[in-house]
Amino acid sequence: MKTEEILDKLGIQQLTDMQVEAMNAILRTDDDVVLLSPTGSGKTLAYLLPLVQMLDAKSNDVQAVVIVPGRELALQSATVLKDMKCGLRACACYGGRAAMDEHRMLRQVQPQIVFATPGRLQDHLSKGNIQANTVRYLVIDEFDKCLEMGFMEEMGRILHGLPYVQKRVLLSATDADSIPKFVQMGKTQRLNYLMEEEQVSHRVEIYQVKSPEKDKLNTLRLLLCELGEQSSIVFLNYRESVERVASYLNEQGFTISFFHGGLEQRQREDALYKFSNGSANVLVATDLASRGIDIPDIDNIIHYHLPESEHGYVHRVGRTARWESKGRAFFILNTEETVPAYVEGELKDYSVNPTTLSAPIPKMVTLYIGKGKKDKLSKGDIVGFLCKKGGLQSSEIGKISVEERFTYVAIQRQKLHSVLRNVQGEKIKGIKTIVEEVK
Protein backbone atom coordinates (compact mmCIF):
# COMPACT_ATOMS: atom_id res chain seq x y z
CA MET A 1 0.00 0.00 0.00
CA LYS A 2 1.33 3.44 -0.95
CA THR A 3 2.25 5.95 1.74
CA GLU A 4 -0.25 8.47 0.33
CA GLU A 5 -3.11 5.99 0.82
CA ILE A 6 -2.10 5.31 4.43
CA LEU A 7 -1.83 9.01 5.22
CA ASP A 8 -5.26 9.55 3.71
CA LYS A 9 -6.70 6.85 6.00
CA LEU A 10 -5.03 8.53 8.98
CA GLY A 11 -6.26 11.98 7.98
CA ILE A 12 -2.68 13.33 7.72
CA GLN A 13 -2.02 15.78 4.90
CA GLN A 14 1.74 16.12 5.07
CA LEU A 15 4.71 14.45 6.76
CA THR A 16 7.29 16.44 8.70
CA ASP A 17 10.88 16.81 7.50
CA MET A 18 11.95 14.36 10.21
CA GLN A 19 9.47 11.72 9.04
CA VAL A 20 10.47 12.13 5.39
CA GLU A 21 14.20 11.82 6.15
CA ALA A 22 13.63 8.82 8.44
CA MET A 23 11.51 7.08 5.78
CA ASN A 24 14.19 7.55 3.13
CA ALA A 25 16.97 6.34 5.44
CA ILE A 26 15.03 3.21 6.45
CA LEU A 27 13.49 2.38 3.10
CA ARG A 28 16.10 3.40 0.54
CA THR A 29 19.43 2.50 2.17
CA ASP A 30 20.98 -0.60 3.71
CA ASP A 31 22.14 1.41 6.73
CA ASP A 32 20.99 0.99 10.29
CA VAL A 33 19.29 4.14 11.59
CA VAL A 34 19.35 6.06 14.87
CA LEU A 35 16.55 8.64 15.05
CA LEU A 36 16.55 11.26 17.80
CA SER A 37 13.47 13.45 17.86
CA PRO A 38 11.37 15.16 20.56
CA THR A 39 8.45 13.45 22.27
CA GLY A 40 5.24 13.93 20.31
CA SER A 41 6.98 14.57 16.98
CA GLY A 42 5.65 11.44 15.25
CA LYS A 43 8.51 8.92 15.53
CA THR A 44 6.15 5.91 15.56
CA LEU A 45 4.78 6.82 12.13
CA ALA A 46 8.31 7.67 10.94
CA TYR A 47 9.42 4.04 11.28
CA LEU A 48 6.11 2.27 10.60
CA LEU A 49 5.48 3.93 7.22
CA PRO A 50 8.67 2.51 5.64
CA LEU A 51 8.52 -0.74 7.62
CA VAL A 52 5.11 -1.75 6.29
CA GLN A 53 6.44 -1.42 2.74
CA MET A 54 9.33 -3.77 3.53
CA LEU A 55 7.23 -6.63 4.94
CA ASP A 56 5.45 -9.43 3.11
CA ALA A 57 1.75 -9.29 3.99
CA LYS A 58 1.20 -12.76 2.43
CA SER A 59 3.61 -14.41 4.86
CA ASN A 60 2.45 -15.63 8.27
CA ASP A 61 5.93 -15.25 9.80
CA VAL A 62 7.01 -12.61 12.31
CA GLN A 63 9.30 -10.44 10.18
CA ALA A 64 9.76 -7.41 12.44
CA VAL A 65 10.12 -6.99 16.20
CA VAL A 66 9.64 -3.64 17.93
CA ILE A 67 11.06 -3.57 21.46
CA VAL A 68 9.53 -0.98 23.81
CA PRO A 69 10.14 -0.29 27.54
CA GLY A 70 6.52 -0.62 28.69
CA ARG A 71 3.12 -2.08 27.88
CA GLU A 72 1.51 1.31 27.21
CA LEU A 73 3.89 2.05 24.33
CA ALA A 74 3.42 -1.50 22.98
CA LEU A 75 -0.36 -1.04 22.89
CA GLN A 76 -0.13 2.49 21.51
CA SER A 77 2.20 1.45 18.68
CA ALA A 78 0.06 -1.56 17.76
CA THR A 79 -2.96 0.77 17.60
CA VAL A 80 -1.14 3.10 15.19
CA LEU A 81 -0.44 0.14 12.88
CA LYS A 82 -4.06 -0.96 13.06
CA ASP A 83 -5.25 2.56 12.20
CA MET A 84 -2.99 2.54 9.13
CA LYS A 85 -5.16 -0.28 7.66
CA CYS A 86 -2.26 -1.52 5.56
CA GLY A 87 -3.11 -5.25 5.61
CA LEU A 88 -0.44 -6.25 8.13
CA ARG A 89 -1.19 -8.00 11.43
CA ALA A 90 0.37 -7.17 14.78
CA CYS A 91 0.43 -8.39 18.39
CA ALA A 92 1.39 -6.45 21.51
CA CYS A 93 3.18 -8.62 24.09
CA TYR A 94 3.93 -7.42 27.62
CA GLY A 95 4.06 -8.52 31.24
CA GLY A 96 1.15 -8.43 33.63
CA ARG A 97 -0.92 -11.08 31.88
CA ALA A 98 -0.51 -14.80 31.26
CA ALA A 99 2.16 -15.64 28.67
CA MET A 100 0.05 -18.65 27.61
CA ASP A 101 -2.77 -16.31 26.56
CA GLU A 102 -0.31 -14.39 24.41
CA HIS A 103 0.99 -17.64 22.92
CA ARG A 104 -2.54 -18.51 21.83
CA MET A 105 -2.96 -15.00 20.42
CA LEU A 106 0.28 -15.31 18.44
CA ARG A 107 -0.90 -18.62 16.95
CA GLN A 108 -4.31 -17.22 16.04
CA VAL A 109 -3.26 -13.81 14.69
CA GLN A 110 -0.02 -14.93 12.97
CA PRO A 111 1.41 -11.38 13.11
CA GLN A 112 4.04 -10.01 10.78
CA ILE A 113 5.02 -7.42 13.46
CA VAL A 114 5.32 -7.93 17.22
CA PHE A 115 5.50 -5.01 19.65
CA ALA A 116 6.96 -6.30 22.92
CA THR A 117 8.60 -5.41 26.21
CA PRO A 118 12.05 -6.97 26.74
CA GLY A 119 11.09 -9.56 29.37
CA ARG A 120 8.05 -10.86 27.54
CA LEU A 121 9.86 -10.96 24.18
CA GLN A 122 12.69 -12.99 25.70
CA ASP A 123 10.11 -15.40 27.15
CA HIS A 124 8.41 -15.96 23.78
CA LEU A 125 11.73 -16.35 21.95
CA SER A 126 13.08 -18.87 24.47
CA LYS A 127 9.89 -20.96 24.21
CA GLY A 128 9.80 -20.82 20.42
CA ASN A 129 6.50 -18.92 20.39
CA ILE A 130 8.23 -16.41 18.12
CA GLN A 131 10.63 -17.90 15.57
CA ALA A 132 13.87 -15.91 15.63
CA ASN A 133 15.00 -17.09 12.20
CA THR A 134 12.24 -15.18 10.39
CA VAL A 135 12.89 -11.77 12.03
CA ARG A 136 14.64 -9.47 9.57
CA TYR A 137 13.91 -6.04 11.04
CA LEU A 138 14.51 -4.82 14.60
CA VAL A 139 13.22 -1.55 16.04
CA ILE A 140 14.11 -0.40 19.57
CA ASP A 141 11.81 2.45 20.58
CA GLU A 142 12.89 4.60 23.54
CA PHE A 143 16.25 2.85 23.16
CA ASP A 144 17.84 4.95 25.90
CA LYS A 145 15.33 3.42 28.33
CA CYS A 146 15.49 -0.13 26.90
CA LEU A 147 19.29 -0.14 27.14
CA GLU A 148 19.45 1.05 30.75
CA MET A 149 21.22 -1.17 33.27
CA GLY A 150 17.98 -2.80 34.40
CA PHE A 151 17.33 -4.16 30.91
CA MET A 152 20.93 -4.58 29.76
CA GLU A 153 21.42 -8.30 30.40
CA GLU A 154 17.99 -9.17 29.02
CA MET A 155 18.51 -7.06 25.92
CA GLY A 156 21.86 -8.71 25.32
CA ARG A 157 20.25 -12.17 25.29
CA ILE A 158 17.45 -11.01 23.01
CA LEU A 159 19.70 -9.41 20.41
CA HIS A 160 22.15 -12.32 20.36
CA GLY A 161 19.11 -14.53 19.79
CA LEU A 162 18.07 -12.62 16.63
CA PRO A 163 20.95 -13.54 14.29
CA TYR A 164 19.20 -12.85 10.97
CA VAL A 165 18.28 -9.19 11.49
CA GLN A 166 19.15 -7.16 8.40
CA LYS A 167 18.24 -3.67 9.57
CA ARG A 168 18.12 -2.02 12.98
CA VAL A 169 16.26 1.19 13.81
CA LEU A 170 16.75 2.88 17.19
CA LEU A 171 14.52 5.77 18.30
CA SER A 172 14.46 8.10 21.29
CA ALA A 173 13.52 11.57 22.49
CA THR A 174 16.83 11.79 24.38
CA ASP A 175 20.30 10.69 23.38
CA ALA A 176 22.14 7.82 25.07
CA ASP A 177 25.80 8.07 26.04
CA SER A 178 26.63 5.06 23.87
CA ILE A 179 25.05 2.07 22.16
CA PRO A 180 26.28 -1.29 23.53
CA LYS A 181 28.22 -3.49 21.12
CA PHE A 182 25.72 -6.33 21.48
CA VAL A 183 23.16 -4.25 19.52
CA GLN A 184 25.44 -5.07 16.54
CA MET A 185 24.88 -1.82 14.67
CA GLY A 186 26.38 -1.81 11.19
CA LYS A 187 26.93 1.24 9.01
CA THR A 188 24.63 3.75 10.68
CA GLN A 189 22.80 6.92 9.72
CA ARG A 190 22.24 9.18 12.72
CA LEU A 191 19.31 11.57 12.33
CA ASN A 192 19.28 14.13 15.13
CA TYR A 193 16.24 16.38 15.39
CA LEU A 194 16.89 17.29 19.00
CA MET A 195 17.60 21.02 19.05
CA GLU A 196 20.40 21.58 21.53
CA GLU A 197 19.22 25.10 22.27
CA GLU A 198 15.70 23.90 23.09
CA GLN A 199 15.66 21.49 26.01
CA VAL A 200 11.86 21.40 26.02
CA SER A 201 9.38 22.88 23.58
CA HIS A 202 9.30 26.68 23.42
CA ARG A 203 5.52 26.31 23.72
CA VAL A 204 5.90 25.26 27.39
CA GLU A 205 5.83 27.97 30.05
CA ILE A 206 7.76 27.04 33.23
CA TYR A 207 6.69 28.18 36.69
CA GLN A 208 7.84 27.71 40.28
CA VAL A 209 5.24 27.55 43.06
CA LYS A 210 6.49 28.12 46.61
CA SER A 211 5.02 25.95 49.36
CA PRO A 212 5.24 27.55 52.81
CA GLU A 213 5.22 24.07 54.39
CA LYS A 214 7.56 21.14 53.86
CA ASP A 215 4.54 18.95 53.12
CA LYS A 216 3.31 20.37 49.81
CA LEU A 217 -0.16 18.80 49.75
CA ASN A 218 -2.12 21.96 50.49
CA THR A 219 -0.18 23.95 47.90
CA LEU A 220 -0.92 21.24 45.34
CA ARG A 221 -4.62 21.38 46.24
CA LEU A 222 -4.77 25.15 45.78
CA LEU A 223 -2.90 24.96 42.47
CA LEU A 224 -5.22 22.26 41.08
CA CYS A 225 -8.27 24.27 42.17
CA GLU A 226 -6.95 27.26 40.22
CA LEU A 227 -6.24 25.13 37.14
CA GLY A 228 -9.87 24.04 37.22
CA GLU A 229 -11.01 21.64 34.51
CA GLN A 230 -7.66 21.67 32.69
CA SER A 231 -5.91 18.31 32.42
CA SER A 232 -2.84 17.91 34.65
CA ILE A 233 -0.30 15.18 35.44
CA VAL A 234 1.22 15.31 38.92
CA PHE A 235 4.58 13.52 38.91
CA LEU A 236 6.10 11.86 41.98
CA ASN A 237 9.14 9.62 42.35
CA TYR A 238 7.69 6.76 44.44
CA ARG A 239 4.66 4.48 44.27
CA GLU A 240 3.82 5.02 47.94
CA SER A 241 3.88 8.79 47.41
CA VAL A 242 1.53 8.48 44.44
CA GLU A 243 -1.00 6.61 46.57
CA ARG A 244 -0.67 9.08 49.46
CA VAL A 245 -1.23 12.12 47.23
CA ALA A 246 -4.05 10.39 45.33
CA SER A 247 -5.79 9.52 48.60
CA TYR A 248 -5.48 13.10 49.84
CA LEU A 249 -6.89 14.58 46.61
CA ASN A 250 -9.79 12.13 46.67
CA GLU A 251 -10.59 13.20 50.23
CA GLN A 252 -10.54 16.83 49.06
CA GLY A 253 -13.20 16.10 46.44
CA PHE A 254 -11.03 15.83 43.31
CA THR A 255 -11.87 13.29 40.61
CA ILE A 256 -8.46 11.81 39.84
CA SER A 257 -6.69 8.80 38.40
CA PHE A 258 -3.44 7.40 39.75
CA PHE A 259 -0.88 5.33 37.90
CA HIS A 260 2.27 3.40 38.81
CA GLY A 261 3.98 0.10 38.03
CA GLY A 262 2.65 -1.69 41.09
CA LEU A 263 -0.97 -1.63 39.93
CA GLU A 264 -2.74 -4.55 38.27
CA GLN A 265 -3.24 -4.32 34.53
CA ARG A 266 -6.98 -3.56 34.81
CA GLN A 267 -6.29 -0.76 37.33
CA ARG A 268 -3.73 0.85 35.05
CA GLU A 269 -6.08 0.64 32.07
CA ASP A 270 -8.92 2.14 34.11
CA ALA A 271 -6.70 5.03 35.22
CA LEU A 272 -5.47 5.93 31.74
CA TYR A 273 -8.89 5.69 30.10
CA LYS A 274 -10.49 7.90 32.76
CA PHE A 275 -7.81 10.51 32.27
CA SER A 276 -7.71 10.36 28.47
CA ASN A 277 -11.47 10.68 28.01
CA GLY A 278 -11.96 13.55 30.46
CA SER A 279 -13.56 11.56 33.29
CA ALA A 280 -10.65 12.58 35.52
CA ASN A 281 -8.77 15.82 34.95
CA VAL A 282 -5.82 14.92 37.21
CA LEU A 283 -3.44 11.96 36.82
CA VAL A 284 -1.14 11.33 39.80
CA ALA A 285 1.74 9.17 38.59
CA THR A 286 5.33 8.02 38.78
CA ASP A 287 7.65 8.60 35.82
CA LEU A 288 6.11 5.49 34.25
CA ALA A 289 3.57 7.95 32.80
CA SER A 290 6.32 10.06 31.22
CA ARG A 291 6.92 7.63 28.35
CA GLY A 292 4.74 5.93 25.79
CA ILE A 293 1.40 7.39 26.80
CA ASP A 294 -0.19 9.14 23.86
CA ILE A 295 -2.71 11.59 25.35
CA PRO A 296 -2.41 14.68 23.14
CA ASP A 297 -4.27 17.35 25.13
CA ILE A 298 -2.50 17.57 28.49
CA ASP A 299 -2.43 21.17 29.69
CA ASN A 300 -0.15 21.03 32.74
CA ILE A 301 2.78 19.06 34.12
CA ILE A 302 3.24 19.40 37.89
CA HIS A 303 6.52 18.31 39.48
CA TYR A 304 5.46 17.49 43.05
CA HIS A 305 8.78 15.69 43.45
CA LEU A 306 11.77 17.09 41.58
CA PRO A 307 12.80 14.99 38.55
CA GLU A 308 15.62 12.58 39.33
CA SER A 309 17.57 13.53 36.18
CA GLU A 310 17.54 15.88 33.22
CA HIS A 311 16.34 13.04 30.98
CA GLY A 312 13.48 12.41 33.39
CA TYR A 313 12.57 16.10 33.30
CA VAL A 314 12.57 16.21 29.49
CA HIS A 315 10.31 13.16 29.27
CA ARG A 316 7.90 14.48 31.89
CA VAL A 317 7.50 17.85 30.21
CA GLY A 318 7.25 16.13 26.83
CA ARG A 319 3.75 14.99 27.82
CA THR A 320 2.42 18.52 27.27
CA ALA A 321 2.56 20.93 24.29
CA ARG A 322 2.43 18.01 21.87
CA TRP A 323 2.27 18.81 18.16
CA GLU A 324 1.42 22.54 18.01
CA SER A 325 -0.44 22.96 21.31
CA LYS A 326 0.81 24.95 24.31
CA GLY A 327 1.41 23.75 27.86
CA ARG A 328 2.69 24.68 31.30
CA ALA A 329 5.10 23.02 33.74
CA PHE A 330 4.99 23.76 37.48
CA PHE A 331 7.64 23.02 40.11
CA ILE A 332 6.14 22.92 43.62
CA LEU A 333 9.02 23.79 45.96
CA ASN A 334 9.16 23.71 49.73
CA THR A 335 11.53 25.94 51.69
CA GLU A 336 14.40 23.44 51.29
CA GLU A 337 14.12 22.95 47.51
CA THR A 338 15.21 24.82 44.39
CA VAL A 339 14.60 24.21 40.70
CA PRO A 340 17.37 21.92 39.32
CA ALA A 341 20.25 23.72 37.61
CA TYR A 342 19.69 21.81 34.36
CA VAL A 343 16.25 23.38 33.78
CA GLU A 344 16.63 25.86 30.94
CA GLY A 345 14.37 28.68 29.83
CA GLU A 346 12.61 31.52 31.62
CA LEU A 347 11.37 30.52 35.07
CA LYS A 348 8.36 32.48 36.30
CA ASP A 349 6.90 32.76 39.79
CA TYR A 350 3.33 31.54 40.27
CA SER A 351 1.37 32.44 43.39
CA VAL A 352 -1.63 30.34 44.34
CA ASN A 353 -4.67 31.98 45.87
CA PRO A 354 -4.82 30.99 49.57
CA THR A 355 -8.61 31.30 49.49
CA THR A 356 -10.25 27.90 49.82
CA LEU A 357 -11.62 26.85 46.46
CA SER A 358 -13.74 23.86 45.53
CA ALA A 359 -12.33 21.00 43.49
CA PRO A 360 -13.46 21.01 39.84
CA ILE A 361 -15.74 18.16 38.78
CA PRO A 362 -15.14 16.69 35.29
CA LYS A 363 -18.06 16.78 32.88
CA MET A 364 -17.58 13.15 31.82
CA VAL A 365 -17.61 9.80 33.63
CA THR A 366 -16.41 6.39 32.37
CA LEU A 367 -18.58 3.31 32.05
CA TYR A 368 -17.23 -0.25 31.95
CA ILE A 369 -19.18 -2.65 29.74
CA GLY A 370 -18.19 -6.29 30.20
CA LYS A 371 -18.22 -7.22 26.50
CA GLY A 372 -15.86 -6.37 23.65
CA LYS A 373 -14.44 -7.42 20.32
CA LYS A 374 -14.64 -11.11 21.24
CA ASP A 375 -18.41 -10.63 21.40
CA LYS A 376 -18.47 -8.90 17.98
CA LEU A 377 -19.23 -5.50 19.52
CA SER A 378 -18.44 -2.31 17.61
CA LYS A 379 -18.54 1.35 18.57
CA GLY A 380 -21.81 1.61 16.66
CA ASP A 381 -23.31 -1.17 18.81
CA ILE A 382 -22.29 0.69 21.96
CA VAL A 383 -23.80 3.99 20.78
CA GLY A 384 -27.03 2.22 19.77
CA PHE A 385 -27.28 0.42 23.12
CA LEU A 386 -26.71 3.56 25.19
CA CYS A 387 -29.14 5.62 23.12
CA LYS A 388 -31.95 3.05 22.83
CA LYS A 389 -31.65 1.40 26.25
CA GLY A 390 -29.81 4.03 28.26
CA GLY A 391 -31.79 7.05 27.09
CA LEU A 392 -28.76 9.06 25.93
CA GLN A 393 -28.36 11.35 22.94
CA SER A 394 -25.30 10.62 20.78
CA SER A 395 -23.97 14.08 21.73
CA GLU A 396 -23.85 12.92 25.37
CA ILE A 397 -21.44 10.08 24.54
CA GLY A 398 -17.69 10.70 24.42
CA LYS A 399 -14.67 8.53 23.68
CA ILE A 400 -15.37 4.81 23.16
CA SER A 401 -12.63 2.18 23.42
CA VAL A 402 -13.67 -1.37 22.46
CA GLU A 403 -11.08 -3.86 23.77
CA GLU A 404 -10.97 -7.64 23.33
CA ARG A 405 -13.13 -8.56 26.34
CA PHE A 406 -14.58 -5.26 27.55
CA THR A 407 -15.40 -1.69 26.52
CA TYR A 408 -14.81 1.72 28.08
CA VAL A 409 -17.11 4.59 27.16
CA ALA A 410 -17.30 8.16 28.42
CA ILE A 411 -20.72 9.70 29.01
CA GLN A 412 -21.97 12.98 30.49
CA ARG A 413 -21.59 12.76 34.26
CA GLN A 414 -25.05 14.16 34.95
CA LYS A 415 -26.58 11.23 33.06
CA LEU A 416 -24.73 8.48 34.96
CA HIS A 417 -27.41 7.39 37.41
CA SER A 418 -30.25 7.41 34.88
CA VAL A 419 -28.18 5.37 32.40
CA LEU A 420 -27.21 2.76 34.99
CA ARG A 421 -30.84 2.51 36.05
CA ASN A 422 -32.14 2.24 32.46
CA VAL A 423 -29.69 -0.46 31.29
CA GLN A 424 -30.01 -2.69 34.36
CA GLY A 425 -30.87 -6.20 33.12
CA GLU A 426 -30.87 -5.11 29.45
CA LYS A 427 -29.01 -7.04 26.74
CA ILE A 428 -26.57 -5.75 24.16
CA LYS A 429 -26.76 -7.71 20.88
CA GLY A 430 -28.76 -10.36 22.76
CA ILE A 431 -26.13 -10.79 25.50
CA LYS A 432 -26.48 -9.86 29.15
CA THR A 433 -23.53 -7.93 30.44
CA ILE A 434 -22.15 -5.85 33.30
CA VAL A 435 -22.44 -2.05 32.99
CA GLU A 436 -20.86 -0.10 35.83
CA GLU A 437 -19.01 3.11 36.61
CA VAL A 438 -15.21 3.03 36.58
CA LYS A 439 -14.33 4.58 39.96
Sequence and secondary structure as in RCSB ss.txt:
>XXXX:A:sequence
MKTEEILDKLGIQQLTDMQVEAMNAILRTDDDVVLLSPTGSGKTLAYLLPLVQMLDAKSNDVQAVVIVPGRELAL
QSATVLKDMKCGLRACACYGGRAAMDEHRMLRQVQPQIVFATPGRLQDHLSKGNIQANTVRYLVIDEFDKCLEMG
FMEEMGRILHGLPYVQKRVLLSATDADSIPKFVQMGKTQRLNYLMEEEQVSHRVEIYQVKSPEKDKLNTLRLLLC
ELGEQSSIVFLNYRESVERVASYLNEQGFTISFFHGGLEQRQREDALYKFSNGSANVLVATDLASRGIDIPDIDN
IIHYHLPESEHGYVHRVGRTARWESKGRAFFILNTEETVPAYVEGELKDYSVNPTTLSAPIPKMVTLYIGKGKKD
KLSKGDIVGFLCKKGGLQSSEIGKISVEERFTYVAIQRQKLHSVLRNVQGEKIKGIKTIVEEVK
>XXXX:A:secstr
  HHHHHHHHT     HHHHHHHHHHHH SSEEEEE  TTS HHHHHHHHHHHHS TT  S  EEEE SSHHHHH
HHHHHHHHHT S  EEEE SSS HHHHHHHHHHH  SEEEE HHHHHHHHHTTSS GGG  EEEEETHHHHTSHH
HHHHHHHHHHT TT  EEEEEESS  S   GGG   SEEEEE   TT SS TTEEEEEEE SSSS HHHHHHHHH
HHTTS EEEE S HHHHHHHHHHHHHTT  EEEE TTS HHHHHHHHHHHHTTS SEEEE GGGGSS   S   E
EEESS  SSHHHHHHHHTTSS TT  EEEEEEE TT    TT  S EEE     S       SEEEEEES  GGG
T  HHHHHHHHHHTT   GGGEEEEEE SS EEEEEEGGGHHHHHHHHTT EETTEE  EEE  
